[in-house]
Amino acid sequence: MVTSDVWGQLRRRVAIFTAAGGPLFAAYVITHSSTAEGAVAGVPLAAAGAFAIAGLAAGTGRRAVELVWIALALIVIGILASIVFAVLEG
């Protein structure tokens, strides 16, 4: 069991970047893409911002780390969905 938040500073920086970048990228995808891509890629990106903000609000500890990991996973899902749609559109 980890008793100290060794990665706390890095986790906070990633959470701040995700909280700001996730919704901005989601807005771009939703407004500049097809409806399907906006829904499939934009929703996880917007949700990532919400999870990152929740991780920042949780402070330190296990819950904060879990929320930031979920936010990062949602960012990856959104980016992969955008790549798949770009490849399918040709």
PDB file as gemmi writes it, atoms N, CA and C in Angstrom:
CRYST1    1.000    1.000    1.000  90.00  90.00  90.00 P 1                      
ATOM      1  N   MET A   1       0.840  -1.180   0.000  1.00  0.00           N  
ATOM      2  CA  MET A   1       0.000   0.000   0.000  1.00  0.00           C  
ATOM      3  C   MET A   1       0.886   1.245   0.000  1.00  0.00           C  
ATOM      4  N   VAL A   2       0.625   2.145  -0.903  1.00  0.00           N  
ATOM      5  CA  VAL A   2       1.412   3.369  -1.015  1.00  0.00           C  
ATOM      6  C   VAL A   2       0.883   4.382  -0.006  1.00  0.00           C  
ATOM      7  N   THR A   3       1.787   4.908   0.815  1.00  0.00           N  
ATOM      8  CA  THR A   3       1.352   5.853   1.844  1.00  0.00           C  
ATOM      9  C   THR A   3       1.635   7.299   1.471  1.00  0.00           C  
ATOM     10  N   SER A   4       2.462   7.520   0.454  1.00  0.00           N  
ATOM     11  CA  SER A   4       2.755   8.896   0.056  1.00  0.00           C  
ATOM     12  C   SER A   4       2.398   9.089  -1.414  1.00  0.00           C  
ATOM     13  N   ASP A   5       2.045  10.313  -1.734  1.00  0.00           N  
ATOM     14  CA  ASP A   5       1.666  10.650  -3.106  1.00  0.00           C  
ATOM     15  C   ASP A   5       2.900  11.156  -3.836  1.00  0.00           C  
ATOM     16  N   VAL A   6       3.761  10.207  -4.253  1.00  0.00           N  
ATOM     17  CA  VAL A   6       5.023  10.547  -4.894  1.00  0.00           C  
ATOM     18  C   VAL A   6       4.790  11.267  -6.213  1.00  0.00           C  
ATOM     19  N   TRP A   7       3.780  10.860  -6.935  1.00  0.00           N  
ATOM     20  CA  TRP A   7       3.505  11.411  -8.258  1.00  0.00           C  
ATOM     21  C   TRP A   7       2.499  12.552  -8.213  1.00  0.00           C  
ATOM     22  N   GLY A   8       2.252  13.106  -7.057  1.00  0.00           N  
ATOM     23  CA  GLY A   8       1.222  14.117  -6.891  1.00  0.00           C  
ATOM     24  C   GLY A   8       1.372  15.333  -7.787  1.00  0.00           C  
ATOM     25  N   GLN A   9       2.578  15.860  -7.892  1.00  0.00           N  
ATOM     26  CA  GLN A   9       2.785  17.054  -8.714  1.00  0.00           C  
ATOM     27  C   GLN A   9       2.529  16.756 -10.196  1.00  0.00           C  
ATOM     28  N   LEU A  10       3.032  15.627 -10.670  1.00  0.00           N  
ATOM     29  CA  LEU A  10       2.793  15.241 -12.065  1.00  0.00           C  
ATOM     30  C   LEU A  10       1.308  14.970 -12.304  1.00  0.00           C  
ATOM     31  N   ARG A  11       0.670  14.293 -11.355  1.00  0.00           N  
ATOM     32  CA  ARG A  11      -0.755  13.999 -11.480  1.00  0.00           C  
ATOM     33  C   ARG A  11      -1.569  15.287 -11.562  1.00  0.00           C  
ATOM     34  N   ARG A  12      -1.249  16.268 -10.746  1.00  0.00           N  
ATOM     35  CA  ARG A  12      -1.969  17.544 -10.790  1.00  0.00           C  
ATOM     36  C   ARG A  12      -1.756  18.259 -12.113  1.00  0.00           C  
ATOM     37  N   ARG A  13      -0.552  18.236 -12.632  1.00  0.00           N  
ATOM     38  CA  ARG A  13      -0.288  18.879 -13.929  1.00  0.00           C  
ATOM     39  C   ARG A  13      -1.055  18.193 -15.055  1.00  0.00           C  
ATOM     40  N   VAL A  14      -1.071  16.868 -15.052  1.00  0.00           N  
ATOM     41  CA  VAL A  14      -1.813  16.127 -16.065  1.00  0.00           C  
ATOM     42  C   VAL A  14      -3.306  16.413 -15.927  1.00  0.00           C  
ATOM     43  N   ALA A  15      -3.799  16.477 -14.695  1.00  0.00           N  
ATOM     44  CA  ALA A  15      -5.218  16.763 -14.473  1.00  0.00           C  
ATOM     45  C   ALA A  15      -5.579  18.161 -14.957  1.00  0.00           C  
ATOM     46  N   ILE A  16      -4.726  19.133 -14.721  1.00  0.00           N  
ATOM     47  CA  ILE A  16      -4.992  20.502 -15.185  1.00  0.00           C  
ATOM     48  C   ILE A  16      -5.002  20.550 -16.706  1.00  0.00           C  
ATOM     49  N   PHE A  17      -4.027  19.901 -17.340  1.00  0.00           N  
ATOM     50  CA  PHE A  17      -3.979  19.849 -18.801  1.00  0.00           C  
ATOM     51  C   PHE A  17      -5.223  19.165 -19.362  1.00  0.00           C  
ATOM     52  N   THR A  18      -5.630  18.062 -18.740  1.00  0.00           N  
ATOM     53  CA  THR A  18      -6.799  17.327 -19.208  1.00  0.00           C  
ATOM     54  C   THR A  18      -8.086  18.108 -18.961  1.00  0.00           C  
ATOM     55  N   ALA A  19      -8.170  18.778 -17.830  1.00  0.00           N  
ATOM     56  CA  ALA A  19      -9.371  19.557 -17.523  1.00  0.00           C  
ATOM     57  C   ALA A  19      -9.551  20.701 -18.514  1.00  0.00           C  
ATOM     58  N   ALA A  20      -8.455  21.276 -18.976  1.00  0.00           N  
ATOM     59  CA  ALA A  20      -8.547  22.369 -19.950  1.00  0.00           C  
ATOM     60  C   ALA A  20      -8.612  21.845 -21.382  1.00  0.00           C  
ATOM     61  N   GLY A  21      -7.795  20.868 -21.705  1.00  0.00           N  
ATOM     62  CA  GLY A  21      -7.691  20.388 -23.085  1.00  0.00           C  
ATOM     63  C   GLY A  21      -8.811  19.479 -23.533  1.00  0.00           C  
ATOM     64  N   GLY A  22      -9.346  18.656 -22.630  1.00  0.00           N  
ATOM     65  CA  GLY A  22     -10.400  17.719 -23.003  1.00  0.00           C  
ATOM     66  C   GLY A  22     -11.634  18.404 -23.587  1.00  0.00           C  
ATOM     67  N   PRO A  23     -12.229  19.350 -22.864  1.00  0.00           N  
ATOM     68  CA  PRO A  23     -13.409  20.035 -23.413  1.00  0.00           C  
ATOM     69  C   PRO A  23     -13.105  20.876 -24.655  1.00  0.00           C  
ATOM     70  N   LEU A  24     -11.927  21.470 -24.727  1.00  0.00           N  
ATOM     71  CA  LEU A  24     -11.579  22.257 -25.915  1.00  0.00           C  
ATOM     72  C   LEU A  24     -11.463  21.368 -27.145  1.00  0.00           C  
ATOM     73  N   PHE A  25     -10.798  20.236 -26.999  1.00  0.00           N  
ATOM     74  CA  PHE A  25     -10.674  19.305 -28.112  1.00  0.00           C  
ATOM     75  C   PHE A  25     -12.038  18.720 -28.471  1.00  0.00           C  
ATOM     76  N   ALA A  26     -12.870  18.470 -27.456  1.00  0.00           N  
ATOM     77  CA  ALA A  26     -14.221  17.966 -27.708  1.00  0.00           C  
ATOM     78  C   ALA A  26     -15.031  18.976 -28.512  1.00  0.00           C  
ATOM     79  N   ALA A  27     -14.931  20.239 -28.143  1.00  0.00           N  
ATOM     80  CA  ALA A  27     -15.665  21.277 -28.881  1.00  0.00           C  
ATOM     81  C   ALA A  27     -15.199  21.341 -30.324  1.00  0.00           C  
ATOM     82  N   TYR A  28     -13.896  21.212 -30.542  1.00  0.00           N  
ATOM     83  CA  TYR A  28     -13.365  21.231 -31.907  1.00  0.00           C  
ATOM     84  C   TYR A  28     -13.886  20.041 -32.704  1.00  0.00           C  
ATOM     85  N   VAL A  29     -13.833  18.847 -32.110  1.00  0.00           N  
ATOM     86  CA  VAL A  29     -14.273  17.638 -32.807  1.00  0.00           C  
ATOM     87  C   VAL A  29     -15.762  17.720 -33.122  1.00  0.00           C  
ATOM     88  N   ILE A  30     -16.546  18.183 -32.165  1.00  0.00           N  
ATOM     89  CA  ILE A  30     -17.997  18.242 -32.365  1.00  0.00           C  
ATOM     90  C   ILE A  30     -18.365  19.244 -33.458  1.00  0.00           C  
ATOM     91  N   THR A  31     -17.674  20.381 -33.509  1.00  0.00           N  
ATOM     92  CA  THR A  31     -18.044  21.413 -34.479  1.00  0.00           C  
ATOM     93  C   THR A  31     -17.432  21.210 -35.858  1.00  0.00           C  
ATOM     94  N   HIS A  32     -16.336  20.468 -35.977  1.00  0.00           N  
ATOM     95  CA  HIS A  32     -15.651  20.322 -37.258  1.00  0.00           C  
ATOM     96  C   HIS A  32     -15.724  18.907 -37.835  1.00  0.00           C  
ATOM     97  N   SER A  33     -16.582  18.063 -37.306  1.00  0.00           N  
ATOM     98  CA  SER A  33     -16.644  16.678 -37.768  1.00  0.00           C  
ATOM     99  C   SER A  33     -18.089  16.280 -38.011  1.00  0.00           C  
ATOM    100  N   SER A  34     -18.238  15.056 -38.480  1.00  0.00           N  
ATOM    101  CA  SER A  34     -19.584  14.523 -38.684  1.00  0.00           C  
ATOM    102  C   SER A  34     -20.263  14.314 -37.333  1.00  0.00           C  
ATOM    103  N   THR A  35     -21.557  14.100 -37.387  1.00  0.00           N  
ATOM    104  CA  THR A  35     -22.316  13.894 -36.153  1.00  0.00           C  
ATOM    105  C   THR A  35     -21.846  12.650 -35.412  1.00  0.00           C  
ATOM    106  N   ALA A  36     -21.580  11.591 -36.160  1.00  0.00           N  
ATOM    107  CA  ALA A  36     -21.143  10.343 -35.531  1.00  0.00           C  
ATOM    108  C   ALA A  36     -19.795  10.519 -34.841  1.00  0.00           C  
ATOM    109  N   GLU A  37     -18.867  11.158 -35.529  1.00  0.00           N  
ATOM    110  CA  GLU A  37     -17.553  11.366 -34.916  1.00  0.00           C  
ATOM    111  C   GLU A  37     -17.659  12.298 -33.723  1.00  0.00           C  
ATOM    112  N   GLY A  38     -18.485  13.310 -33.832  1.00  0.00           N  
ATOM    113  CA  GLY A  38     -18.676  14.216 -32.702  1.00  0.00           C  
ATOM    114  C   GLY A  38     -19.209  13.500 -31.487  1.00  0.00           C  
ATOM    115  N   ALA A  39     -20.116  12.558 -31.708  1.00  0.00           N  
ATOM    116  CA  ALA A  39     -20.685  11.811 -30.584  1.00  0.00           C  
ATOM    117  C   ALA A  39     -19.705  10.782 -30.030  1.00  0.00           C  
ATOM    118  N   VAL A  40     -19.038  10.057 -30.923  1.00  0.00           N  
ATOM    119  CA  VAL A  40     -18.159   8.970 -30.475  1.00  0.00           C  
ATOM    120  C   VAL A  40     -16.849   9.497 -29.890  1.00  0.00           C  
ATOM    121  N   ALA A  41     -16.300  10.553 -30.461  1.00  0.00           N  
ATOM    122  CA  ALA A  41     -15.027  11.090 -29.976  1.00  0.00           C  
ATOM    123  C   ALA A  41     -15.222  12.272 -29.028  1.00  0.00           C  
ATOM    124  N   GLY A  42     -16.227  13.082 -29.263  1.00  0.00           N  
ATOM    125  CA  GLY A  42     -16.402  14.287 -28.460  1.00  0.00           C  
ATOM    126  C   GLY A  42     -16.885  14.041 -27.047  1.00  0.00           C  
ATOM    127  N   VAL A  43     -17.790  13.084 -26.885  1.00  0.00           N  
ATOM    128  CA  VAL A  43     -18.344  12.812 -25.554  1.00  0.00           C  
ATOM    129  C   VAL A  43     -17.280  12.311 -24.575  1.00  0.00           C  
ATOM    130  N   PRO A  44     -16.429  11.337 -24.955  1.00  0.00           N  
ATOM    131  CA  PRO A  44     -15.372  10.927 -24.013  1.00  0.00           C  
ATOM    132  C   PRO A  44     -14.394  12.061 -23.682  1.00  0.00           C  
ATOM    133  N   LEU A  45     -14.131  12.926 -24.650  1.00  0.00           N  
ATOM    134  CA  LEU A  45     -13.218  14.034 -24.388  1.00  0.00           C  
ATOM    135  C   LEU A  45     -13.820  15.032 -23.404  1.00  0.00           C  
ATOM    136  N   ALA A  46     -15.097  15.316 -23.556  1.00  0.00           N  
ATOM    137  CA  ALA A  46     -15.761  16.214 -22.616  1.00  0.00           C  
ATOM    138  C   ALA A  46     -15.845  15.577 -21.228  1.00  0.00           C  
ATOM    139  N   ALA A  47     -16.122  14.283 -21.188  1.00  0.00           N  
ATOM    140  CA  ALA A  47     -16.182  13.582 -19.902  1.00  0.00           C  
ATOM    141  C   ALA A  47     -14.814  13.539 -19.228  1.00  0.00           C  
ATOM    142  N   ALA A  48     -13.755  13.466 -20.029  1.00  0.00           N  
ATOM    143  CA  ALA A  48     -12.405  13.462 -19.458  1.00  0.00           C  
ATOM    144  C   ALA A  48     -12.140  14.742 -18.678  1.00  0.00           C  
ATOM    145  N   GLY A  49     -12.614  15.856 -19.211  1.00  0.00           N  
ATOM    146  CA  GLY A  49     -12.460  17.114 -18.494  1.00  0.00           C  
ATOM    147  C   GLY A  49     -13.171  17.094 -17.156  1.00  0.00           C  
ATOM    148  N   ALA A  50     -14.363  16.520 -17.127  1.00  0.00           N  
ATOM    149  CA  ALA A  50     -15.119  16.438 -15.872  1.00  0.00           C  
ATOM    150  C   ALA A  50     -14.414  15.534 -14.863  1.00  0.00           C  
ATOM    151  N   PHE A  51     -13.897  14.404 -15.318  1.00  0.00           N  
ATOM    152  CA  PHE A  51     -13.181  13.513 -14.403  1.00  0.00           C  
ATOM    153  C   PHE A  51     -11.895  14.156 -13.894  1.00  0.00           C  
ATOM    154  N   ALA A  52     -11.219  14.904 -14.740  1.00  0.00           N  
ATOM    155  CA  ALA A  52      -9.991  15.574 -14.318  1.00  0.00           C  
ATOM    156  C   ALA A  52     -10.295  16.637 -13.264  1.00  0.00           C  
ATOM    157  N   ILE A  53     -11.361  17.385 -13.454  1.00  0.00           N  
ATOM    158  CA  ILE A  53     -11.746  18.386 -12.461  1.00  0.00           C  
ATOM    159  C   ILE A  53     -12.113  17.700 -11.143  1.00  0.00           C  
ATOM    160  N   ALA A  54     -12.815  16.575 -11.234  1.00  0.00           N  
ATOM    161  CA  ALA A  54     -13.152  15.825 -10.020  1.00  0.00           C  
ATOM    162  C   ALA A  54     -11.893  15.310  -9.330  1.00  0.00           C  
ATOM    163  N   GLY A  55     -10.901  14.892 -10.125  1.00  0.00           N  
ATOM    164  CA  GLY A  55      -9.639  14.448  -9.545  1.00  0.00           C  
ATOM    165  C   GLY A  55      -8.901  15.568  -8.835  1.00  0.00           C  
ATOM    166  N   LEU A  56      -8.973  16.763  -9.406  1.00  0.00           N  
ATOM    167  CA  LEU A  56      -8.351  17.913  -8.744  1.00  0.00           C  
ATOM    168  C   LEU A  56      -9.095  18.270  -7.470  1.00  0.00           C  
ATOM    169  N   ALA A  57     -10.420  18.184  -7.506  1.00  0.00           N  
ATOM    170  CA  ALA A  57     -11.215  18.518  -6.331  1.00  0.00           C  
ATOM    171  C   ALA A  57     -11.044  17.494  -5.218  1.00  0.00           C  
ATOM    172  N   ALA A  58     -10.738  16.243  -5.591  1.00  0.00           N  
ATOM    173  CA  ALA A  58     -10.573  15.192  -4.592  1.00  0.00           C  
ATOM    174  C   ALA A  58      -9.300  15.372  -3.775  1.00  0.00           C  
ATOM    175  N   GLY A  59      -8.377  16.185  -4.277  1.00  0.00           N  
ATOM    176  CA  GLY A  59      -7.140  16.438  -3.528  1.00  0.00           C  
ATOM    177  C   GLY A  59      -6.134  15.336  -3.734  1.00  0.00           C  
ATOM    178  N   THR A  60      -5.713  14.721  -2.644  1.00  0.00           N  
ATOM    179  CA  THR A  60      -4.737  13.642  -2.725  1.00  0.00           C  
ATOM    180  C   THR A  60      -5.403  12.350  -2.296  1.00  0.00           C  
ATOM    181  N   GLY A  61      -4.748  11.282  -2.578  1.00  0.00           N  
ATOM    182  CA  GLY A  61      -5.272   9.987  -2.166  1.00  0.00           C  
ATOM    183  C   GLY A  61      -5.697   9.138  -3.335  1.00  0.00           C  
ATOM    184  N   ARG A  62      -6.213   7.995  -2.980  1.00  0.00           N  
ATOM    185  CA  ARG A  62      -6.542   6.986  -3.979  1.00  0.00           C  
ATOM    186  C   ARG A  62      -7.630   7.450  -4.948  1.00  0.00           C  
ATOM    187  N   ARG A  63      -8.666   8.090  -4.445  1.00  0.00           N  
ATOM    188  CA  ARG A  63      -9.777   8.517  -5.296  1.00  0.00           C  
ATOM    189  C   ARG A  63      -9.290   9.515  -6.348  1.00  0.00           C  
ATOM    190  N   ALA A  64      -8.445  10.450  -5.983  1.00  0.00           N  
ATOM    191  CA  ALA A  64      -7.931  11.440  -6.930  1.00  0.00           C  
ATOM    192  C   ALA A  64      -7.121  10.763  -8.027  1.00  0.00           C  
ATOM    193  N   VAL A  65      -6.295   9.808  -7.657  1.00  0.00           N  
ATOM    194  CA  VAL A  65      -5.474   9.100  -8.638  1.00  0.00           C  
ATOM    195  C   VAL A  65      -6.355   8.308  -9.593  1.00  0.00           C  
ATOM    196  N   GLU A  66      -7.385   7.644  -9.068  1.00  0.00           N  
ATOM    197  CA  GLU A  66      -8.284   6.875  -9.924  1.00  0.00           C  
ATOM    198  C   GLU A  66      -9.026   7.778 -10.911  1.00  0.00           C  
ATOM    199  N   LEU A  67      -9.486   8.927 -10.453  1.00  0.00           N  
ATOM    200  CA  LEU A  67     -10.221   9.836 -11.334  1.00  0.00           C  
ATOM    201  C   LEU A  67      -9.343  10.369 -12.457  1.00  0.00           C  
ATOM    202  N   VAL A  68      -8.093  10.662 -12.153  1.00  0.00           N  
ATOM    203  CA  VAL A  68      -7.183  11.158 -13.195  1.00  0.00           C  
ATOM    204  C   VAL A  68      -6.861  10.047 -14.185  1.00  0.00           C  
ATOM    205  N   TRP A  69      -6.715   8.820 -13.725  1.00  0.00           N  
ATOM    206  CA  TRP A  69      -6.486   7.699 -14.648  1.00  0.00           C  
ATOM    207  C   TRP A  69      -7.682   7.499 -15.570  1.00  0.00           C  
ATOM    208  N   ILE A  70      -8.891   7.628 -15.024  1.00  0.00           N  
ATOM    209  CA  ILE A  70     -10.094   7.513 -15.862  1.00  0.00           C  
ATOM    210  C   ILE A  70     -10.102   8.631 -16.906  1.00  0.00           C  
ATOM    211  N   ALA A  71      -9.745   9.840 -16.494  1.00  0.00           N  
ATOM    212  CA  ALA A  71      -9.698  10.967 -17.436  1.00  0.00           C  
ATOM    213  C   ALA A  71      -8.699  10.701 -18.554  1.00  0.00           C  
ATOM    214  N   LEU A  72      -7.532  10.184 -18.211  1.00  0.00           N  
ATOM    215  CA  LEU A  72      -6.536   9.876 -19.240  1.00  0.00           C  
ATOM    216  C   LEU A  72      -7.022   8.779 -20.185  1.00  0.00           C  
ATOM    217  N   ALA A  73      -7.699   7.773 -19.650  1.00  0.00           N  
ATOM    218  CA  ALA A  73      -8.235   6.707 -20.499  1.00  0.00           C  
ATOM    219  C   ALA A  73      -9.285   7.267 -21.463  1.00  0.00           C  
ATOM    220  N   LEU A  74     -10.112   8.185 -20.995  1.00  0.00           N  
ATOM    221  CA  LEU A  74     -11.126   8.784 -21.866  1.00  0.00           C  
ATOM    222  C   LEU A  74     -10.486   9.639 -22.961  1.00  0.00           C  
ATOM    223  N   ILE A  75      -9.402  10.335 -22.632  1.00  0.00           N  
ATOM    224  CA  ILE A  75      -8.679  11.111 -23.652  1.00  0.00           C  
ATOM    225  C   ILE A  75      -8.154  10.165 -24.731  1.00  0.00           C  
ATOM    226  N   VAL A  76      -7.570   9.054 -24.323  1.00  0.00           N  
ATOM    227  CA  VAL A  76      -7.038   8.085 -25.287  1.00  0.00           C  
ATOM    228  C   VAL A  76      -8.162   7.520 -26.154  1.00  0.00           C  
ATOM    229  N   ILE A  77      -9.302   7.199 -25.553  1.00  0.00           N  
ATOM    230  CA  ILE A  77     -10.443   6.682 -26.314  1.00  0.00           C  
ATOM    231  C   ILE A  77     -10.909   7.718 -27.339  1.00  0.00           C  
ATOM    232  N   GLY A  78     -11.010   8.972 -26.928  1.00  0.00           N  
ATOM    233  CA  GLY A  78     -11.437  10.020 -27.854  1.00  0.00           C  
ATOM    234  C   GLY A  78     -10.473  10.220 -29.002  1.00  0.00           C  
ATOM    235  N   ILE A  79      -9.181  10.195 -28.718  1.00  0.00           N  
ATOM    236  CA  ILE A  79      -8.180  10.371 -29.771  1.00  0.00           C  
ATOM    237  C   ILE A  79      -8.188   9.175 -30.724  1.00  0.00           C  
ATOM    238  N   LEU A  80      -8.278   7.967 -30.173  1.00  0.00           N  
ATOM    239  CA  LEU A  80      -8.335   6.785 -31.036  1.00  0.00           C  
ATOM    240  C   LEU A  80      -9.588   6.788 -31.906  1.00  0.00           C  
ATOM    241  N   ALA A  81     -10.708   7.221 -31.360  1.00  0.00           N  
ATOM    242  CA  ALA A  81     -11.936   7.303 -32.155  1.00  0.00           C  
ATOM    243  C   ALA A  81     -11.772   8.317 -33.282  1.00  0.00           C  
ATOM    244  N   SER A  82     -11.120   9.436 -33.005  1.00  0.00           N  
ATOM    245  CA  SER A  82     -10.881  10.433 -34.056  1.00  0.00           C  
ATOM    246  C   SER A  82      -9.990   9.872 -35.158  1.00  0.00           C  
ATOM    247  N   ILE A  83      -8.974   9.109 -34.767  1.00  0.00           N  
ATOM    248  CA  ILE A  83      -8.074   8.513 -35.753  1.00  0.00           C  
ATOM    249  C   ILE A  83      -8.828   7.502 -36.612  1.00  0.00           C  
ATOM    250  N   VAL A  84      -9.652   6.679 -35.972  1.00  0.00           N  
ATOM    251  CA  VAL A  84     -10.422   5.686 -36.728  1.00  0.00           C  
ATOM    252  C   VAL A  84     -11.355   6.354 -37.713  1.00  0.00           C  
ATOM    253  N   PHE A  85     -12.045   7.417 -37.304  1.00  0.00           N  
ATOM    254  CA  PHE A  85     -12.931   8.112 -38.220  1.00  0.00           C  
ATOM    255  C   PHE A  85     -12.155   8.769 -39.351  1.00  0.00           C  
ATOM    256  N   ALA A  86     -10.968   9.301 -39.072  1.00  0.00           N  
ATOM    257  CA  ALA A  86     -10.156   9.912 -40.115  1.00  0.00           C  
ATOM    258  C   ALA A  86      -9.717   8.877 -41.150  1.00  0.00           C  
ATOM    259  N   VAL A  87      -9.363   7.683 -40.690  1.00  0.00           N  
ATOM    260  CA  VAL A  87      -8.950   6.625 -41.609  1.00  0.00           C  
ATOM    261  C   VAL A  87     -10.141   6.132 -42.433  1.00  0.00           C  
ATOM    262  N   LEU A  88     -11.296   6.008 -41.798  1.00  0.00           N  
ATOM    263  CA  LEU A  88     -12.483   5.523 -42.519  1.00  0.00           C  
ATOM    264  C   LEU A  88     -12.983   6.525 -43.559  1.00  0.00           C  
ATOM    265  N   GLU A  89     -12.811   7.816 -43.284  1.00  0.00           N  
ATOM    266  CA  GLU A  89     -13.245   8.829 -44.250  1.00  0.00           C  
ATOM    267  C   GLU A  89     -12.291   8.940 -45.423  1.00  0.00           C  
ATOM    268  N   GLY A  90     -11.080   8.446 -45.246  1.00  0.00           N  
ATOM    269  CA  GLY A  90     -10.129   8.406 -46.351  1.00  0.00           C  
ATOM    270  C   GLY A  90      -9.383   9.631 -46.461  1.00  0.00           C  
TER     271      GLY A  90                                                      
END                                                                             
